[in-house]
Amino acid sequence: MESDQEHLVNETETPHTAAKTDSPIRQAYRGKRPDSTPVWFLGQSVFEHPDNWQDLNGREQVDYLLNPEIGVKTALTPVSQFGVDAAICTSDVLFPLRLAGFDLVRKIDPSGQPLRPLHSTVDVDRVLALPDPDWSRVEAVSRAQRSELAPEKVLIAIAGAPFVLSSLLVEGSANAPQNLQTRIFMQSQPRNWERLMGWTSRLVRQFLTAQVRGGAEVIQMVDPWVRTLTEGEYACLAESYAREIFDEFDDDITRISCSLGAEHLLSSVAPYVDVLGIGEELTLAEAARIAPGKVLQGNLDPDLILLGGDEVRDAARQVLESGLSAPAHVFNVAGRLDPESDPAEVHRLVDFIHDYRF
């Protein structure tokens, strides 16, 4: 028998089914090129910690972040400040692990003990025995965000993909770009890797579904570490888990994969998503040749926004022109918006993108 929380995320009646304005960003995500190029930025919701943030334990920090009033402010401030076309439910792609009790900043596990890398079946058993988070709280925040968001704007649910969440637990650290311990673990304990990936997949699926139930109509999975895998490794060790999550959602939900630096995997990922996020390694025209017919998202170097002026607008113009190779294009950065970016400069860039005509 399914739990109340499972019943909550499995119901089909969701706010995103309500009629909304057919705005440029909705048109673009459907593969139709609008008159004005839509734009939003990964990392646009820069969270401002309260003065006593460092004194709060992991659970208290989660409680603060799941306060609907805080969630609405964090999501909607960039929309009014920059004029972007979308709000983000939460900019923390690792939030599912936070909800499960892992404090990756302080390196503390759900029992309050120091976070240790996973090495054995006993370690994996301990993770799989953790209770389900309270997904109704995630839904409540997303519902509050959607209710305050202008009807022409979209609400985007973002989460880290199962591979990066599993890797974080195996490595015991968020600073392991080569994923050495993950590679050893995958090869030496394939069964435990499958079990762990199954658990993180379930966590991500339920996290995204709760946000969709609250009103998100776009989901984006981010996987900054999958770039370390070859095509064969990706097919054997990660692809099926990401695909199954995307397949859970109906066609009226836009599905985006954003694995910057993993351009060699674009042709593998393209068949089961609607939109591909593109990093700096390829132009949008090159990406369109690899994955013809797909909507593309990206791919301005975020550091250029720090320079501002004609340099950033010239670079934005090149991105916009390159995006013509795809059926439609949603402008974004090839990474995350730098929190030191001048808000006025960001707003001017958004206006430039909206006003640009080919």
Protein Blocks (a to p, Z undefined) as FASTA:
>chain_A
ZZfklmmmmpmbdfklpccdddfklmmmnopacfbdcdddehkaccdddfklmmpcfklm
mmmmmpmklmmmmmmmmmmmnopabdcfblclklmmmmnopafknopafkopacdddfbf
klmmmmmmpccddfklmmmmmmmmmmmpcfkbccddddddfklmmmmmmnopablfkomm
mmmmmmmmmmlmmmmmmmmmmmmmmmmmmmmmnopabdcdddfklmmpcfklmmmmmmmm
mmmmmmmpcfklccddddehilmmmmmmmmmcfbdcddfkbcfklmmmmmghiacedjdd
fklmmngpjllmmmmmmmmmmmmmpmbdcdddeddadfkbcfklmmmmmmmmmmpcZZ
